[in-house]
């Protein structure tokens, strides 16, 4: 179904090239500029507008938007990654016997989104790390079809984490005991 929708979207832009000023990007000059010497390799280029989600122009626009945050508000203070756990009880209890999380991508995505929304509420509304000045996040899908999110957070001056003692309040590691956790 995803491929059908994407094909329909690309076909739309293929047929509407004159409306998005594709002639500005086409022609022999473009072919020569990329070093194409064989005329048989010259084809019709399809230009995707920045409104085409996931296209190169859309990704560049989003990248530049994120970089403008850094330019205006300083470097990020926190980089948080959240991954979907296919073994979490919310997913497992909704699966029918014999199903795996791969059989229900709708379920895993919806539960991940709910958990991400809860994390964002804790970060931005409850201020668990302090007051947030600016933030940006992106959701990606791993090769195993599981979503994960990357969140960059810029904190307000007094709430910035500046010492190792402050980091220790939020970050901890634990080496498992060989006797109680042999695996």
Contact map, one row per residue, 1 for C-alpha under 8 A:
111110000000000000000000000000000000000000000000000000000000000000000000000000000000000000000000000000000000000000000000000000000000000000000000000000000000000000000000000000000000000
111111000000000000000000000000000000000000000000000000000000000000000000000000000000000000000000000000000000000000000000000000000000000000000000000000000000000000000000000000000000000
111111100000000000000000000000000000000000000000000000000000000000000000000000000000000000000000000000000000000000000000000000000000000000000000000000000000000000000000000000000000000
111111110000000000000000000000000000000000000000000000000000000000000000000000000000000000000000000000000000000000000000000000000000000000000000000000000000000000000000000000000000000
111111111000000000000000000000000000000000000000000000000000000000000000000000000000000000000000000000000000000000000000000000000000000000000000000000000000000000000000000000000000000
011111111100000000000000000000000000000000000000000000000000000000000000000000000000000000000000000000000000000000000000000000000000000000000000000000000000000000000000000000000000000
001111111110000000000000000000000000000000000000000000000000000000000000000000000000000000000000000000000000000000000000000000000000000000000000000000000000000000000000000000000000000
000111111111000000000000000000000000000000000000000000000000000000000000000000000000000000000000000000000000000000000000000000000000000000000000000000000000000000000000000000000000000
000011111111100000000000000000000000000000000000000000000000000000000000000000000000000000000000000000000000000000000000000000000000000000000000000000000000000000000000000000000000000
000001111111110000000000000000000000000000000001000000000000000000000000000000000000000000000000000000000000000000000000000000000000000000000000000000000000000000000000000000000000000
000000111111111000000000000000000000000000000000000000000000000000000000000000000000000000000000000000000000000000000000000000000000000000000000000000000000000000000000000000000000000
000000011111111100000000000000000000000000000000000000000000000000000000000000000000000000000000000000000000000000000000000000000000000000000000000000000000000000000000000000000000000
000000001111111110000000000000000000000000000111000000000000000000000000000000000000000000000000000000000000000000000000000000000000000000000000000000000000000000000000000000000000000
000000000111111110000000000000000000000000000110000000000000000000000000000000000000000000000000000000000000000000000000000000000000000000000000000000000000000000000000000000000000000
000000000011111110000000000000000000000000000000000000000000000000000000000000000000000000000000000000000000000000000000000000000000000000000000000000000000000000000000000000000000000
000000000001111111110000000000000000000000000000000000000000000000000000000000000000000000000000000000000000000000000000000000000000000000000000000000000000000000000000000000000000000
000000000000111111111110000000000000000000000110000000000000000000000000000000000000000000000000000000000000000000000000000000000000000000000000000000000000000000000000000000000000000
000000000000000111111110000000000000000000000000000000000000000000000000000000000000000000000000000000000000000000000000000000000000000000000000000000000000000000000000000000000000000
000000000000000111111100000000000000000000000000000000000000000000000000000000000000000000000000000000000000000000000000000000000000000000000000000000000000000000000000000000000000000
000000000000000111111100000000000000000000000010100000000000000000000000000000000000000000000000000000000000000000000000000000000000000000000000000000000000000000000000000000000000000
000000000000000011111111100000000000000000000000000000000000000000000000000000000000000000000000000000000000000000000000000000000000000000000000000000000000000000000000000000000000000
000000000000000011111111110000000000000000000110000000000000000000000000000000000000000000000000000000000000000000000000000000000000000000000000000000000000000000000000000000000000000
000000000000000011001111111000000000000000000000000000000000000000000000000000000000000000000000000000000000000000000000000000000000000000000000000000000000000000000000000000000000000
000000000000000000001111110000000000000000000000000000000000000000000000000000000000000000000000000000000000000000000000000000000000000000000000000000000000000000000000000000000000000
000000000000000000001111111001000000000000001010000000000000000000000000000000000000000000000000000000000000000000000000000000000000000000000000000000000000000000000000000000000000000
000000000000000000000111111111000000000000011000000000000000000000000000000000000000000000000000000000000000000000000000000000000000000000000000000000000000000000000000000000000000000
000000000000000000000010111111100000000000000000000000000000000000000000000000000000000000000000000000000000000000000000000000000000000000000000000000000000000000000000000000000000000
000000000000000000000000011111110000000001000000000000000000000000000000000000000000000000000000000000000000000000000000000000000000000000000000000000000000000000000000000000000000000
000000000000000000000000011111111000000000000000000000000000000000000000000000000000000000000000000000000000000000000000000000000000000000000000000000000000000000000000000000000000000
000000000000000000000000111111111100000000000000000000000000000000000000000000000000000000000000000000000000000000000000000000000000000000000000000000000000000000000000000000000000000
000000000000000000000000001111111111100001000000000000000000000000000000000000000000000000000000000000000000000000000000000000000000000000000000000000000000000000000000000000000000000
000000000000000000000000000111111111100000000000000000000000000000000000000000000000000000000000000000000000000000000000000000000000000000000000000000000000000000000000000000000000000
000000000000000000000000000011111111000000000000000000000000000000000000000000000000000000000000000000000000000000000000000000000000000000000000000000000000000000000000000000000000000
000000000000000000000000000001111111000000000000000000000000000000000000000000000000000000000000000000000000000000000000000000000000000000000000000000000000000000000000000000000000000
000000000000000000000000000000111111100000000000000000000000000000000000000000000000000000000000000000000000000000000000000000000000000000000000000000000000000000000000000000000000000
000000000000000000000000000000111111111011000000000000000000000000000000000000000000000000000000000000000000000000000000000000000000000000000000000000000000000000000000000000000000000
000000000000000000000000000000110011111000000000000000000000000000000000000000000000000000000000000000000000000000000000000000000000000000000000000000000000000000000000000000000000000
000000000000000000000000000000000001111111000000000000000000000000000000000000000000000000000000000000000000000000000000000000000000000000000000000000000000000000000000000000000000000
000000000000000000000000000000000001111111000000000000000000000000000000000000000000000000000000000000000000000000000000000000000000000000000000000000000000000000000000000000000000000
000000000000000000000000000000000000011111100000000000000000000000000000000000000000000000000000000000000000000000000000000000000000000000000000000000000000000000000000000000000000000
000000000000000000000000000000000001011111100000000000000000000000000000000000000000000000000000000000000000000000000000000000000000000000000000000000000000000000000000000000000000000
000000000000000000000000000100100001011111110000000000000000000000000000000000000000000000000000000000000000000000000000000000000000000000000000000000000000000000000000000000000000000
000000000000000000000000000000000000000111111000000000000000000000000000000000000000000000000000000000000000000000000000000000000000000000000000000000000000000000000000000000000000000
000000000000000000000000010000000000000001111100000000000000000000000000000000000000000000000000000000000000000000000000000000000000000000000000000000000000000000000000000000000000000
000000000000000000000000110000000000000000111110000000000000000000000000000000000000000000000000000000000000000000000000000000000000000000000000000000000000000000000000000000000000000
000000000000110010000100000000000000000000011111000000000000000000000000000000000000000000000000000000000000000000000000000000000000000000000000000000000000000000000000000000000000000
000000000000110010010100100000000000000000001111100000000000000000000000000000000000000000000000000000000000000000000000000000000000000000000000000000000000000000000000000000000000000
000000000100100000000000000000000000000000000111111100111000000000000000000000000000000000000000000000000000000000000000000000000000000000000000000000000000000000000000000000000000000
000000000000000000010000000000000000000000000011111100101100000000000000000000000000000000000000000000000000000000000000000000000000000000000000000000000000000000000000000000000000000
000000000000000000000000000000000000000000000001111110111100100000000000000000000000000000000000000000000000000000000000000000000000000000000000000000000000000000000000000000000000000
000000000000000000000000000000000000000000000001111110000100000000000000000000000000000000000000000000000000000000000000000000000000000000000000000000000000000000000000000000000000000
000000000000000000000000000000000000000000000001111111100100000000000000000000000000000000000000000000000000000000000000000000000000000000000000000000000000000000000000000000000000000
000000000000000000000000000000000000000000000000011111100110000000000000000000000000000000000000000000000000000000000000000000000000000000000000000000000000000000000000000000000000000
000000000000000000000000000000000000000000000000000111110110000000000000000000000000000000000000000000000000000000000000000000000000000000000000000000000000000000000000000000000000000
000000000000000000000000000000000000000000000001110111111110000000000000000000000000000000000000000000000000000000000000000000000000000000000000000000000000000000000000000000000000000
000000000000000000000000000000000000000000000001010001111111000000000000000000000000000000000000000000000000000000000000000000000000000000000000000000000000000000000000000000000000000
000000000000000000000000000000000000000000000001110000111111100000000000000000000000000000000000000000000000000000000000000000000000000000000000000000000000000000000000000000000000000
000000000000000000000000000000000000000000000000111111111111110000000000000000000000000000000000000000000000000000000000000000000000000000000000000000000000000000000000000000000000000
000000000000000000000000000000000000000000000000000011111111111000000000000000000000000000000000000000000000000000000000000000000000000000000000000000000000000000000000000000000000000
000000000000000000000000000000000000000000000000000000011111111100000000000000000000000000000000000000000000000000000000000000000000000000000000000000000000000000000000000000000000000
000000000000000000000000000000000000000000000000010000001111111110000000000000000000000000000000000000000000000000000000000000000000000000000000000000000000000000000000000000000000000
000000000000000000000000000000000000000000000000000000000111111111000000000000000000000000000000000000000000000000000000000000000000000000000000000000000000000000000000000000000000000
000000000000000000000000000000000000000000000000000000000011111111100000000000000000000000000000000000000000000000000000000000000000000000000000000000000000000000000000000000000000000
000000000000000000000000000000000000000000000000000000000001111111110000000000000000000000000000000000000000000000000000000000000000000000000000000000000000000000000000000000000000000
000000000000000000000000000000000000000000000000000000000000111111111000000000000000000000000000000000000000000000000000000000000000000000000000000000000000000000000000000000000000000
000000000000000000000000000000000000000000000000000000000000011111111100000000000000000000000000000000000000000000000000000000000000000100000000000000000000000000000000000000000000000
000000000000000000000000000000000000000000000000000000000000001111111110000000000000000000000000000000000000000000000000000000000000000000000000000000000000000000000000000000000000000
000000000000000000000000000000000000000000000000000000000000000111111111000000000000000000000000000000000000000000000000000000000000000000000000000000000000000000000000000000000000000
000000000000000000000000000000000000000000000000000000000000000011111111110000000000000000000000000000000000000000000000000000000000010000000000000000000000000000000000000000000000000
000000000000000000000000000000000000000000000000000000000000000001111111111100000000000000000000000000000000000000000000000000000000000000000000000000000000000000000000000000000000000
000000000000000000000000000000000000000000000000000000000000000000111111111000000000000000000000000000000000000000000000000000000000000000000000000000000000000000000000000000000000000
000000000000000000000000000000000000000000000000000000000000000000011111110000000000000000000000000000000000000000000000000000000000000000000000000000000000000000000000000000000000000
000000000000000000000000000000000000000000000000000000000000000000001111111000000000000000000000000000000000000000000000000000000000110000000000000000000100000000000000000000000000000
000000000000000000000000000000000000000000000000000000000000000000001111111100000000000000000000000000000000000000000000000000000000000000000000000000000100000000000000000000000000000
000000000000000000000000000000000000000000000000000000000000000000000110111110000000000000000000000000000000000000000000000000000000000000000000000000000100000000000000000000000000000
000000000000000000000000000000000000000000000000000000000000000000000100011111100000000000000000000000000000000000000000000000000000000000000000000000011110000000000000000000000000000
000000000000000000000000000000000000000000000000000000000000000000000000001111100000000000000000000000000000000000000000000000000000000000000000000000011110000110000000000000000000000
000000000000000000000000000000000000000000000000000000000000000000000000000111110000000000000000000000000000000000000000000000000000000000000000000000111100000000000000000000000000000
000000000000000000000000000000000000000000000000000000000000000000000000000111111000000000000000000000000000000000000000000000000000000000000000000001111000000000000000000000000000000
000000000000000000000000000000000000000000000000000000000000000000000000000001111100000000000000000000000000000000000000000000000000000000000000000001110000000000000000000000000000000
000000000000000000000000000000000000000000000000000000000000000000000000000000111110000000000000000000000000000000000000000000000000000000000000000111100000000000000000000000000000000
000000000000000000000000000000000000000000000000000000000000000000000000000000011111000000000000000000000000000000010000000000000000000000000000000111000000000000000000000000000000000
000000000000000000000000000000000000000000000000000000000000000000000000000000001111100000000000000000000000000000000000000000000000000000000000011110000000000000000000000000000000000
000000000000000000000000000000000000000000000000000000000000000000000000000000000111110000000000000000000001000100000000000000000000000000000000011100000000000000000000000000000000000
000000000000000000000000000000000000000000000000000000000000000000000000000000000011111100000000000000000000000000000000000000000000000000000000000000000000000000000000000000000000000
000000000000000000000000000000000000000000000000000000000000000000000000000000000001111100110000000010000001000000000000000000000000000000000000010000000000000000000000000000000000000
000000000000000000000000000000000000000000000000000000000000000000000000000000000000111110110000000000000000000000000000000000000000000000000000000000000000000000000000000000000000000
000000000000000000000000000000000000000000000000000000000000000000000000000000000000111111110000000000000000000000000000000000000000000000000000000000000000000000000000000000000000000
000000000000000000000000000000000000000000000000000000000000000000000000000000000000001111111000000000000000000000000000000000000000000000000000000000000000000000000000000000000000000
000000000000000000000000000000000000000000000000000000000000000000000000000000000000000111111100000000000000001000000000000000000000000000000000000000000000000000000000000000000000000
000000000000000000000000000000000000000000000000000000000000000000000000000000000000011111111110000010000011001000000000000000000000000000000000000000000000000000000000000000000000000
000000000000000000000000000000000000000000000000000000000000000000000000000000000000011111111110000010000000000000000000000000000000000000000000000000000000000000000000000000000000000
000000000000000000000000000000000000000000000000000000000000000000000000000000000000000011111110000000000000000000000000000000000000000000000000000000000000000000000000000000000000000
000000000000000000000000000000000000000000000000000000000000000000000000000000000000000001111111000000000000000000000000000000000000000000000000000000000000000000000000000000000000000
000000000000000000000000000000000000000000000000000000000000000000000000000000000000000000111111101110010000000000000000000000000000000000000000000000000000000000000000000000000000000
000000000000000000000000000000000000000000000000000000000000000000000000000000000000000000000111111000000000000000000000000000000000000000000000000000000000000000000000000000000000000
000000000000000000000000000000000000000000000000000000000000000000000000000000000000000000000011111000000000000000000000000000000000000000000000000000000000000000000000000000000000000
000000000000000000000000000000000000000000000000000000000000000000000000000000000000000000000001111100000000000000000000000000000000000000000000000000000000000000000000000000000000000
000000000000000000000000000000000000000000000000000000000000000000000000000000000000000000000011111111110000000000000000000000000000000000000000000000000000000000000000000000000000000
000000000000000000000000000000000000000000000000000000000000000000000000000000000000000000000010011111110000000000000000000000000000000000000000000000000000000000000000000000000000000
000000000000000000000000000000000000000000000000000000000000000000000000000000000000010000110010001111111011000000000000000000000000000000000000000000000000000000000000000000000000000
000000000000000000000000000000000000000000000000000000000000000000000000000000000000000000000000001111111000000000000000000000000000000000000000100000000000000000000000000000000000000
000000000000000000000000000000000000000000000000000000000000000000000000000000000000000000000000001111111000000000000000000000000000000000000000000000000000000000000000000000000000000
000000000000000000000000000000000000000000000000000000000000000000000000000000000000000000000010001111111111000000000000000000000000000000000000000000000000000000000000000000000000000
000000000000000000000000000000000000000000000000000000000000000000000000000000000000000000000000000011111111100000000000000000000000000000000000110000000000000000000000000000000000000
000000000000000000000000000000000000000000000000000000000000000000000000000000000000000000000000000000011111110000000000000000000000000000000000000000000000000000000000000000000000000
000000000000000000000000000000000000000000000000000000000000000000000000000000000000000000100000000010011111111000000000000000000000000000000000000000000000000000000000000000000000000
000000000000000000000000000000000000000000000000000000000000000000000000000000000001010000100000000010011111111100000000000000000000000000000000010000000000000000000000000000000000000
000000000000000000000000000000000000000000000000000000000000000000000000000000000000000000000000000000001111111110000000000000000000000000000000011000000000000000000000000000000000000
000000000000000000000000000000000000000000000000000000000000000000000000000000000000000000000000000000000111111111000000000000000000000000000000000000000000000000000000000000000000000
000000000000000000000000000000000000000000000000000000000000000000000000000000000000000001100000000000000011111111100000000000000000000000000000000000000000000000000000000000000000000
000000000000000000000000000000000000000000000000000000000000000000000000000000000001000000000000000000000001111111110000000000000000000000000000001000000000000000000000000000000000000
000000000000000000000000000000000000000000000000000000000000000000000000000000000000000000000000000000000000111111111000000000000000000000000000000000000000000000000000000000000000000
000000000000000000000000000000000000000000000000000000000000000000000000000000000000000000000000000000000000011111111100000000000000000000000000000000000000000000000000000000000000000
000000000000000000000000000000000000000000000000000000000000000000000000000000000000000000000000000000000000001111111110000000000000000000000000000000000000000000000000000000000000000
000000000000000000000000000000000000000000000000000000000000000000000000000000000100000000000000000000000000000111111111000000000000000000000000000010000000000000000000000000000000000
000000000000000000000000000000000000000000000000000000000000000000000000000000000000000000000000000000000000000011111111100000000000000000000000000000000000000000000000000000000000000
000000000000000000000000000000000000000000000000000000000000000000000000000000000000000000000000000000000000000001111111110000000000000000000000000000000000000000000000000000000000000
000000000000000000000000000000000000000000000000000000000000000000000000000000000000000000000000000000000000000000111111111000000000000000000000000000000000000000000000000000000000000
000000000000000000000000000000000000000000000000000000000000000000000000000000000000000000000000000000000000000000011111111110000000000000000000000000000000000000000000000000000000000
000000000000000000000000000000000000000000000000000000000000000000000000000000000000000000000000000000000000000000001111111111000000000000000000000000000000000000000000000000000000000
000000000000000000000000000000000000000000000000000000000000000000000000000000000000000000000000000000000000000000000111111111110000000000000000000000000000000000000000000000000000000
000000000000000000000000000000000000000000000000000000000000000000000000000000000000000000000000000000000000000000000011111111111001000000000000000000000000000000000000000000000000000
000000000000000000000000000000000000000000000000000000000000000000000000000000000000000000000000000000000000000000000001111111110011000000000000000000000000000000000000000000000000000
000000000000000000000000000000000000000000000000000000000000000000000000000000000000000000000000000000000000000000000001111111100000000000000000000000000000000000000000000000000000000
000000000000000000000000000000000000000000000000000000000000000000000000000000000000000000000000000000000000000000000000111111110000000000000000000000000000000000000000000000000000000
000000000000000000000000000000000000000000000000000000000000000000000000000000000000000000000000000000000000000000000000011111111111000000000000000000000000000000000000000000000000000
000000000000000000000000000000000000000000000000000000000000000000000000000000000000000000000000000000000000000000000000011101111100000000000000000000000000000000000000000000000000000
000000000000000000000000000000000000000000000000000000000000000000000000000000000000000000000000000000000000000000000000001000111110000000000000000000000000001000000000000000000000000
000000000000000000000000000000000000000000000000000000000000000000000000000000000000000000000000000000000000000000000000000000111111000000000000000000000011001100000000000000000000000
000000000000000000000000000000000000000000000000000000000000000000000000000000000000000000000000000000000000000000000000000100101111100000000000000000000011001000000000000000000000000
000000000000000000000000000000000000000000000000000000000000000000000000000000000000000000000000000000000000000000000000001100100111111000000000000000001111000000000000000000000000000
000000000000000000000000000000000000000000000000000000000000000000000000100000000000000000000000000000000000000000000000000000000011111000000000000000001111000000000000000000000000000
000000000000000000000000000000000000000000000000000000000000000000001000100000000000000000000000000000000000000000000000000000000001111100000000000000001110000000000000000000000000000
000000000000000000000000000000000000000000000000000000000000000000000000000000000000000000000000000000000000000000000000000000000001111110000000000000111100000000000000000000000000000
000000000000000000000000000000000000000000000000000000000000000001000000000000000000000000000000000000000000000000000000000000000000011111000000000000111000000000000000000000000000000
000000000000000000000000000000000000000000000000000000000000000000000000000000000000000000000000000000000000000000000000000000000000001111100000000011110000000000000000000000000000000
000000000000000000000000000000000000000000000000000000000000000000000000000000000000000000000000000000000000000000000000000000000000000111110000000011100000000000000000000000000000000
000000000000000000000000000000000000000000000000000000000000000000000000000000000000000000000000000000000000000000000000000000000000000011111000001111000000000000000000000000000000000
000000000000000000000000000000000000000000000000000000000000000000000000000000000000000000000000000000000000000000000000000000000000000001111100001110000000000000000000000000000000000
000000000000000000000000000000000000000000000000000000000000000000000000000000000000000000000000000000000000000000000000000000000000000000111111111100000000000000000000000000000000000
000000000000000000000000000000000000000000000000000000000000000000000000000000000000000000000000000000000000000000000000000000000000000000011111111100000000000000000000000000000000000
000000000000000000000000000000000000000000000000000000000000000000000000000000000000000000000000000000000000000000000000000000000000000000001111110000000000000000000000000000000000000
000000000000000000000000000000000000000000000000000000000000000000000000000000000000000000000000000000000000000000000000000000000000000000001111110000000000000000000000000000000000000
000000000000000000000000000000000000000000000000000000000000000000000000000000000000000000000000000001001000000000000000000000000000000000001111111000000000000000000000000000000000000
000000000000000000000000000000000000000000000000000000000000000000000000000000000011010000000000000000001001100000000000000000000000000000001111111100000000000000000000000000000000000
000000000000000000000000000000000000000000000000000000000000000000000000000000000011000000000000000000000000100100000000000000000000000000111100111110000000000000000000000000000000000
000000000000000000000000000000000000000000000000000000000000000000000000000000001111000000000000000000000000000000000000000000000000000000111100011111000000000000000000000000000000000
000000000000000000000000000000000000000000000000000000000000000000000000000000001110000000000000000000000000000000010000000000000000000011110000001111100000000000000000000000000000000
000000000000000000000000000000000000000000000000000000000000000000000000000000111100000000000000000000000000000000000000000000000000000011100000000111110000000000000000000000000000000
000000000000000000000000000000000000000000000000000000000000000000000000000001111000000000000000000000000000000000000000000000000000001111000000000011111000000000000000000000000000000
000000000000000000000000000000000000000000000000000000000000000000000000000111110000000000000000000000000000000000000000000000000000001110000000000001111100000000000000000000000000000
000000000000000000000000000000000000000000000000000000000000000000000000000111100000000000000000000000000000000000000000000000000001111100000000000000111110000000000000000000000000000
000000000000000000000000000000000000000000000000000000000000000000000000111111000000000000000000000000000000000000000000000000000001111000000000000000011111000000000000000000000000000
000000000000000000000000000000000000000000000000000000000000000000000000000110000000000000000000000000000000000000000000000000000111110000000000000000001111101100000000000000000000000
000000000000000000000000000000000000000000000000000000000000000000000000000000000000000000000000000000000000000000000000000000000111100000000000000000000111111100000000000000000000000
000000000000000000000000000000000000000000000000000000000000000000000000000000000000000000000000000000000000000000000000000000000000000000000000000000000011111100000000000000000000000
000000000000000000000000000000000000000000000000000000000000000000000000000000000000000000000000000000000000000000000000000000000000000000000000000000000001111100000000000000000000000
000000000000000000000000000000000000000000000000000000000000000000000000000000000000000000000000000000000000000000000000000000001110000000000000000000000011111110000000000000000000000
000000000000000000000000000000000000000000000000000000000000000000000000000010000000000000000000000000000000000000000000000000000100000000000000000000000011111111000000000000000000000
000000000000000000000000000000000000000000000000000000000000000000000000000010000000000000000000000000000000000000000000000000000000000000000000000000000000001111100110000000000000000
000000000000000000000000000000000000000000000000000000000000000000000000000000000000000000000000000000000000000000000000000000000000000000000000000000000000000111110110000000000000000
000000000000000000000000000000000000000000000000000000000000000000000000000000000000000000000000000000000000000000000000000000000000000000000000000000000000000011111110000000000000000
000000000000000000000000000000000000000000000000000000000000000000000000000000000000000000000000000000000000000000000000000000000000000000000000000000000000000001111111000000000000000
000000000000000000000000000000000000000000000000000000000000000000000000000000000000000000000000000000000000000000000000000000000000000000000000000000000000000000111111100000000000000
000000000000000000000000000000000000000000000000000000000000000000000000000000000000000000000000000000000000000000000000000000000000000000000000000000000000000011111111110000000000000
000000000000000000000000000000000000000000000000000000000000000000000000000000000000000000000000000000000000000000000000000000000000000000000000000000000000000011111111111000000000000
000000000000000000000000000000000000000000000000000000000000000000000000000000000000000000000000000000000000000000000000000000000000000000000000000000000000000000011111111100000000000
000000000000000000000000000000000000000000000000000000000000000000000000000000000000000000000000000000000000000000000000000000000000000000000000000000000000000000001111111100000000000
000000000000000000000000000000000000000000000000000000000000000000000000000000000000000000000000000000000000000000000000000000000000000000000000000000000000000000000111111100000000000
000000000000000000000000000000000000000000000000000000000000000000000000000000000000000000000000000000000000000000000000000000000000000000000000000000000000000000000011111110000000000
000000000000000000000000000000000000000000000000000000000000000000000000000000000000000000000000000000000000000000000000000000000000000000000000000000000000000000000001111111000000000
000000000000000000000000000000000000000000000000000000000000000000000000000000000000000000000000000000000000000000000000000000000000000000000000000000000000000000000000001111100000000
000000000000000000000000000000000000000000000000000000000000000000000000000000000000000000000000000000000000000000000000000000000000000000000000000000000000000000000000000111110000000
000000000000000000000000000000000000000000000000000000000000000000000000000000000000000000000000000000000000000000000000000000000000000000000000000000000000000000000000000011111000000
000000000000000000000000000000000000000000000000000000000000000000000000000000000000000000000000000000000000000000000000000000000000000000000000000000000000000000000000000001111101100
000000000000000000000000000000000000000000000000000000000000000000000000000000000000000000000000000000000000000000000000000000000000000000000000000000000000000000000000000000111111110
000000000000000000000000000000000000000000000000000000000000000000000000000000000000000000000000000000000000000000000000000000000000000000000000000000000000000000000000000000011111111
000000000000000000000000000000000000000000000000000000000000000000000000000000000000000000000000000000000000000000000000000000000000000000000000000000000000000000000000000000001111110
000000000000000000000000000000000000000000000000000000000000000000000000000000000000000000000000000000000000000000000000000000000000000000000000000000000000000000000000000000011111110
000000000000000000000000000000000000000000000000000000000000000000000000000000000000000000000000000000000000000000000000000000000000000000000000000000000000000000000000000000011111111
000000000000000000000000000000000000000000000000000000000000000000000000000000000000000000000000000000000000000000000000000000000000000000000000000000000000000000000000000000001111111
000000000000000000000000000000000000000000000000000000000000000000000000000000000000000000000000000000000000000000000000000000000000000000000000000000000000000000000000000000000100111
